[in-house]
Amino acid sequence: MTKNNLKVVHIPFSGRNPYQKLLSDHLVNEGLDVQGVNVDHVLNISFLNLSIITLILRYWKPDIIHLHWQSSFLNVDGSRFKTLVKSLIFIIQIWTIKKIGIKLIWTAHNLKRHERAYRDIEARYTNKLAKMSDRIIVHCDTAKGEILQRFDDVDEIKIAVIPHGNFSDYYSNQITRAAARQKLGIAPSKFTYLFLGEVRYYKGVIELIETFKLMRSDEVQLIIAGRPHNKNIFQNIIHKTESRNNIRTHLAYIPDDELQVYIKASDVMVFPYRHIFTSGGIYLALSFGKPILAPHLGCIHDVLKHTDNFTYFASESRGLLQAMQLALASKPRLEAIGKSNLQLAHQFSWEKIAQSTHSLYRNSINY
């Protein structure tokens, strides 16, 4: 069976998510009919997420449902019973769409929720999702290997490695380093580490603060900019950074057009994850031509393994500190590293990614 104009629904979808917007826009350029479903705007009963069944009624029988971020379908905070029921309902919805001939593509951005989950239930039903998917997209070979290792019954032929795209043409990038520093009140000579993005425990922000305090230099500064995930981490950061003149915080949502100010003012962007599968922040740093400091975890290893960025092993107790010290000592090389990163970002073209995704859709329909 071949169709000239495939109807594809992405779920859950947010037009404010740059990855999803860029992917869907470029798939539309490929000639596909692409719709996105925001799960907050569909029928839900109590804690049950019925958005998959709802979208069938709204967009009657699409050819493909492209699932992103399964965790919202599998977890209910504080209730093991509700989590189990919600997960069962999710799998029933998947079974239903399969029975009526809709193909299921799952992009495995991660394999588990980052915080507070009933891990045994989540793992069991993520395993079922992997088996029921017609195709699984991952962003690197390391992620593919982890899928195969974790899910014994998943056929390797189902898994496609399609890279994450860059953000080179998405965010404003006109401000100069000098103007950005002036706007933030940063002295030209201060070596500045930047943590940017939603502030969550799994991203290692608390470890970053404690490690930064060990830096024996008056010329360094740490900026933490982004909206805290909850009140607890907000208060924790305030407590740990008070009376620290060389740690600056902006604990609020950073509008898209202001991201450039923080990025261009920094010397190195830091991603001190405790665990990660795929990091969009890495591609943001590449797209701005910024040096990166990050652990050898998930797809970070695949993307940065042939670069001169500052990577470390998260299992090493002093790995983060040593990487931060090396970045400071490498100040003369930072401009060259940034230029190399910008060239690397250009390899992650959305046109190529959309073409690969479109081809995967076609193969799943004809399989």
Secondary structure, DSSP 4 states (H G I P E B T S, - for coil): ---SS-EEEEES--TT-HHHHHHHHHHHHTT-EEEE--GGGS-EETTEE-HHHHHHHHT-S-SEEEEE-GGGGT--TT-HHHHHHHHHHHHHHHHHHHHTT-EEEEE-S-SS-SSS--HHHHHHHHHHHHHH-SEEEESSHHHHHHHHHH-TT--GGGEEE-PPP--TTTS-----HHHHHHHHT--TT-EEEEEES-B-GGGTHHHHHHHHTT---TTEEEEEES-BSSHHHHHHHHHHHTT-TTEEEE-S---GGGHHHHHHH-SEEE---SS-S--HHHHHHHHTT--EEEES-HHHHHHHTTS-SEEE-TTSTTHHHHHHHHHHHTGGGHHHHHHHHHHHHTTS-HHHHHHHHHHHHHHHHH-
